[in-house]
């Protein structure tokens, strides 16, 4: 089998395990995990999980532990070990070592081969953000640098836990505008489309990182903001921009124009990755710097046989898009 087939065969086999464990390939013996950790120099990421478990446990597996980039981070930088907290035998022995309660919601610990803690115990936090923060903190301690794709993933998860604003900005060409806004720090997602007969870009942004006024000023400096569409109850104190009432938005069929006209359109990405990739391609730069190794691996296979891929992944949920690519 090809390396891509082997990769997807691995992912497919993970689908057959308990939903509480997600798509990660877990070791079930602490002694085996310790040997692997010692020989590889990787920390052990221990999941204490109830299997079969309650809805919280199931959601943690199907959402947090099934996100393809989370799975890749765990399998690439750690030795994954799953301990069932509702079983006896060796599982019970590990619970006693760490003084973990039985029949509990998911808990994650990251330890060295001699079981020394790398970070604080993760409990009562069942979000993707909680886990990626622990992962990135450990990678920074062990490797000295967090890969850019994991920095973006943490930023994406943070945006899901913050109030994100959305605005529609009119301009002469929404393809150029989407390329411009997608590169700005604080912009989390973009879409090109139409509103009230005008070409606009829908910009979702984190107001803690960039204000609406700064967003407009930046766009005007590059000719990418001649009007703005706002709800009638929202005000902006800028005399340099025409303000119009918001109306129905219709996405362009070639939103993410530069991705749409490249083979990157078949690659599953997060929304933030997609916006940044579109900007990099539009500026004739290679976006591979913000992609994970598995994404790059998949992209190489797409380039070898593009006719095999019939449907683009633009604006599609990364987990759904990745799942659909498994043969």
C-alpha positions as CSV (number, residue, x, y, z in Angstrom):
1,X,0.0,0.0,0.0
2,X,1.1,3.6,-0.5
3,X,2.0,5.8,2.5
4,X,-1.2,7.7,2.1
5,X,-3.2,4.5,2.1
6,X,-1.4,3.4,5.2
7,X,-2.1,6.7,6.8
8,X,-5.8,6.5,6.1
9,X,-5.9,2.8,7.0
10,X,-4.6,3.9,10.5
11,X,-7.3,6.6,10.7
12,X,-9.9,4.1,9.6
13,X,-8.9,1.6,12.2
14,X,-9.3,4.2,14.9
15,X,-12.9,4.6,13.9
16,X,-13.6,1.1,15.2
17,X,-12.7,1.9,18.8
18,X,-14.9,3.3,21.6
19,X,-16.4,6.7,20.8
20,X,-15.0,8.0,24.1
21,X,-11.4,7.5,22.8
22,X,-11.9,9.5,19.6
23,X,-9.6,8.8,16.6
24,X,-6.3,8.7,18.6
25,X,-4.4,5.4,18.6
26,X,-3.9,4.7,22.3
27,X,-1.5,2.4,24.1
28,X,-3.2,0.5,26.9
29,X,-0.2,-0.5,29.0
30,X,1.6,2.0,31.1
31,X,4.8,-0.1,31.0
32,X,4.7,-0.1,27.2
33,X,4.1,3.7,27.2
34,X,7.0,4.3,29.5
35,X,9.4,2.2,27.3
36,X,8.3,4.1,24.2
37,X,8.6,7.5,26.0
38,X,12.1,6.6,27.2
39,X,13.3,5.5,23.8
40,X,11.7,8.3,21.9
41,X,12.2,11.2,24.3
42,X,8.5,12.0,24.0
43,X,6.2,12.7,27.0
44,X,3.3,10.4,27.8
45,X,-0.2,11.9,27.3
46,X,-2.5,9.9,29.6
47,X,-6.2,10.0,29.1
48,X,-8.2,8.8,32.1
49,X,-11.6,8.0,30.6
50,X,-14.8,6.2,31.4
51,X,-15.4,3.6,28.7
52,X,-18.3,3.1,28.1
53,X,-19.0,6.6,29.4
54,X,-21.5,9.3,29.9
55,X,-22.4,12.0,27.3
56,X,-19.6,14.2,28.5
57,X,-17.1,11.4,27.9
58,X,-18.6,10.6,24.5
59,X,-18.6,14.2,23.4
60,X,-14.9,14.6,24.5
61,X,-14.1,11.6,22.3
62,X,-16.2,12.5,19.3
63,X,-15.3,16.2,19.3
64,X,-12.0,17.0,21.0
65,X,-10.2,13.7,20.4
66,X,-11.4,13.3,16.8
67,X,-10.3,16.7,15.4
68,X,-7.7,15.6,12.8
69,X,-5.1,18.2,13.8
70,X,-5.6,17.4,17.5
71,X,-5.1,13.7,16.7
72,X,-2.0,14.5,14.8
73,X,-0.6,16.6,17.6
74,X,-1.1,13.9,20.2
75,X,0.3,11.1,18.0
76,X,3.2,13.1,16.7
77,X,4.5,14.7,19.9
78,X,3.4,12.3,22.6
79,X,3.1,8.7,23.6
80,X,-0.7,8.3,23.9
81,X,-1.9,6.2,26.8
82,X,-5.6,5.5,27.6
83,X,-6.5,4.3,31.1
84,X,-10.2,3.3,31.7
85,X,-11.3,4.7,35.1
86,X,-14.2,2.3,35.4
87,X,-12.2,-1.0,35.1
88,X,-10.2,-3.1,37.4
89,X,-6.8,-4.8,36.9
90,X,-4.0,-2.8,35.4
91,X,-6.3,0.2,34.8
92,X,-7.1,0.3,38.5
93,X,-3.4,0.1,39.4
94,X,-2.7,3.2,37.3
95,X,-5.6,5.1,38.9
96,X,-4.0,4.3,42.3
97,X,-0.6,5.5,41.2
98,X,-2.0,8.9,40.2
99,X,-4.7,8.9,42.9
100,X,-7.4,9.4,40.1
101,X,-11.0,8.8,41.0
102,X,-13.0,6.0,39.5
103,X,-16.0,6.6,37.2
104,X,-14.9,10.1,36.5
105,X,-15.2,12.5,33.6
106,X,-12.2,12.8,31.2
107,X,-8.9,13.8,32.8
108,X,-5.6,14.3,31.0
109,X,-2.1,14.2,32.5
110,X,1.2,14.7,30.6
111,X,4.1,13.0,32.2
112,X,7.7,11.9,31.4
113,X,8.8,8.3,31.2
114,X,9.4,8.2,34.9
115,X,5.9,9.7,35.5
116,X,7.1,13.1,36.5
117,X,4.4,15.7,35.6
118,X,5.1,18.2,32.7
119,X,2.0,20.3,33.3
120,X,-0.8,20.6,35.7
121,X,-3.6,17.9,35.6
122,X,-6.3,18.8,33.1
123,X,-9.8,18.2,34.7
124,X,-13.2,19.8,34.6
125,X,-12.3,21.3,31.3
126,X,-13.7,19.3,28.4
127,X,-12.9,21.8,25.6
128,X,-10.5,21.6,22.7
129,X,-8.9,24.8,23.9
130,X,-8.1,23.2,27.3
131,X,-6.3,20.3,25.7
132,X,-4.4,22.2,23.0
133,X,-3.1,24.7,25.6
134,X,-1.7,21.8,27.6
135,X,-0.2,20.2,24.5
136,X,1.4,23.5,23.3
137,X,2.8,24.3,26.7
138,X,4.5,20.9,26.8
139,X,5.8,21.2,23.3
140,X,7.3,24.6,24.1
141,X,9.0,23.0,27.2
142,X,10.3,20.0,25.4
143,X,11.0,21.4,21.9
144,X,11.5,25.1,22.6
145,X,9.1,26.1,19.8
146,X,5.5,25.5,18.9
147,X,4.9,24.7,15.2
148,X,2.9,27.4,13.5
149,X,0.0,25.1,12.6
150,X,-0.5,24.3,16.3
151,X,-0.3,28.0,17.2
152,X,-3.1,28.7,14.7
153,X,-5.1,25.8,16.0
154,X,-4.9,27.2,19.6
155,X,-5.9,30.6,18.2
156,X,-8.8,29.0,16.4
157,X,-10.0,27.3,19.6
158,X,-9.6,30.5,21.6
159,X,-11.9,32.3,19.1
160,X,-14.6,29.7,19.8
161,X,-14.5,30.8,23.5
162,X,-14.6,34.5,22.8
163,X,-17.0,37.0,21.4
164,X,-16.2,37.2,17.7
165,X,-17.5,40.2,15.8
166,X,-18.7,40.0,12.2
167,X,-18.8,42.8,9.6
168,X,-19.4,43.2,5.9
169,X,-17.0,45.5,4.1
170,X,-17.6,46.7,0.5
171,X,-14.8,47.2,-2.0
172,X,-14.1,47.2,-5.7
173,X,-13.0,43.6,-5.9
174,X,-13.8,41.1,-3.1
175,X,-11.2,38.6,-4.3
176,X,-8.4,41.1,-3.6
177,X,-10.2,42.2,-0.4
178,X,-10.5,38.7,1.0
179,X,-6.8,38.1,0.2
180,X,-6.0,41.3,2.2
181,X,-8.2,40.8,5.2
182,X,-7.4,37.1,5.6
183,X,-3.7,38.0,6.4
184,X,-4.5,40.4,9.3
185,X,-3.8,39.3,12.9
186,X,-7.2,39.1,14.7
187,X,-9.1,38.1,11.6
188,X,-10.5,34.6,12.1
189,X,-12.4,33.9,9.0
190,X,-13.4,35.5,5.7
191,X,-15.9,35.0,2.9
192,X,-16.4,36.9,-0.4
193,X,-19.9,37.6,-1.6
194,X,-22.5,40.2,-2.4
195,X,-24.7,42.5,-0.4
196,X,-27.2,45.0,-1.8
197,X,-25.5,44.8,-5.2
198,X,-22.1,45.5,-3.8
199,X,-19.0,43.2,-3.7
200,X,-18.3,42.6,0.0
201,X,-16.1,40.5,2.3
202,X,-17.6,39.0,5.4
203,X,-14.9,39.4,8.1
204,X,-15.1,37.6,11.4
205,X,-12.6,39.2,13.8
206,X,-11.5,39.1,17.4
207,X,-12.1,42.7,18.8
208,X,-9.6,42.0,21.5
209,X,-6.9,41.8,18.8
210,X,-8.1,44.3,16.2
211,X,-10.9,46.9,16.5
212,X,-13.5,47.6,13.8
213,X,-12.0,51.0,13.3
214,X,-8.5,49.6,12.8
215,X,-9.9,47.0,10.4
216,X,-11.5,49.7,8.3
217,X,-8.4,52.0,8.4
218,X,-6.2,49.2,7.3
219,X,-8.5,48.3,4.5
220,X,-8.8,51.9,3.3
221,X,-5.0,52.2,3.2
222,X,-5.0,49.5,0.6
223,X,-8.1,50.4,-1.3
224,X,-10.1,47.6,0.2
225,X,-12.9,49.5,2.1
226,X,-15.2,52.0,0.5
227,X,-18.4,51.1,2.5
228,X,-19.5,49.1,5.4
229,X,-22.7,47.3,6.2
230,X,-23.9,47.4,9.8
231,X,-27.1,46.5,11.7
232,X,-29.2,49.7,12.3
233,X,-28.4,49.5,16.1
234,X,-24.6,49.5,15.6
235,X,-22.7,52.7,15.2
236,X,-19.2,53.4,13.9
237,X,-17.6,56.8,14.5
238,X,-15.7,57.3,11.2
239,X,-16.5,59.9,8.7
240,X,-14.3,58.4,6.1
241,X,-16.5,55.3,5.4
242,X,-20.0,55.1,3.9
243,X,-22.3,53.2,6.3
244,X,-25.2,51.2,4.9
245,X,-27.8,48.9,6.6
246,X,-27.0,45.2,6.6
247,X,-29.0,43.0,4.2
248,X,-28.9,39.5,2.9
249,X,-25.4,38.2,2.2
250,X,-24.9,35.9,-0.8
251,X,-21.5,34.0,-0.8
252,X,-19.6,34.0,-4.1
253,X,-19.3,30.6,-5.8
254,X,-15.5,31.2,-5.9
255,X,-15.1,32.5,-2.3
256,X,-11.4,31.9,-1.3
257,X,-10.6,32.6,-4.9
258,X,-6.9,31.8,-4.7
259,X,-7.6,28.4,-3.0
260,X,-10.5,27.8,-5.4
261,X,-8.1,28.0,-8.3
262,X,-5.5,25.8,-6.8
263,X,-5.2,22.2,-5.7
264,X,-5.4,23.4,-2.1
265,X,-9.2,23.4,-2.6
266,X,-9.2,19.7,-2.0
267,X,-7.3,20.0,1.3
268,X,-9.2,19.9,4.6
269,X,-8.3,23.0,6.7
270,X,-9.6,24.9,9.6
271,X,-11.3,28.3,8.9
272,X,-8.3,30.2,10.1
273,X,-5.9,28.1,8.1
274,X,-8.1,28.6,5.0
275,X,-8.2,32.4,5.3
276,X,-4.5,32.6,5.8
277,X,-3.8,30.1,3.0
278,X,-5.9,32.1,0.6
279,X,-4.0,35.2,1.4
280,X,-0.6,33.6,1.1
281,X,-1.5,32.1,-2.3
282,X,-2.8,35.4,-3.5
283,X,0.5,37.0,-2.6
284,X,2.4,34.2,-4.4
285,X,3.7,32.7,-1.2
286,X,3.7,29.0,-0.2
287,X,1.2,28.3,2.6
288,X,2.8,25.0,3.6
289,X,4.3,26.8,6.6
290,X,0.9,26.9,8.3
291,X,-0.1,23.3,7.4
292,X,0.6,20.2,9.5
293,X,2.9,17.4,8.2
294,X,-0.2,15.2,7.5
295,X,-1.9,17.9,5.6
296,X,1.3,18.5,3.5
297,X,1.5,14.7,3.0
298,X,-2.1,14.6,1.7
299,X,-1.5,17.6,-0.5
300,X,1.4,15.8,-2.2
301,X,-0.9,12.9,-3.0
302,X,-3.5,15.3,-4.3
303,X,-0.9,16.8,-6.6
304,X,0.0,13.4,-7.9
305,X,-3.5,12.4,-8.9
306,X,-5.8,15.5,-8.8
307,X,-8.5,13.9,-11.0
308,X,-9.3,11.5,-8.1
309,X,-10.7,14.4,-6.0
310,X,-14.1,15.6,-7.2
311,X,-15.3,18.0,-4.4
312,X,-13.5,20.9,-2.9
313,X,-13.3,21.3,0.9
314,X,-13.6,25.1,1.0
315,X,-15.8,26.3,3.9
316,X,-16.3,22.6,4.9
317,X,-15.8,21.5,8.5
318,X,-12.3,20.0,8.7
319,X,-13.4,17.0,10.7
320,X,-16.1,16.2,8.2
321,X,-13.9,16.9,5.2
322,X,-11.1,14.7,6.5
323,X,-13.5,11.9,7.2
324,X,-14.9,12.1,3.7
325,X,-11.4,11.6,2.2
326,X,-10.9,8.2,3.9
327,X,-11.3,5.6,1.1
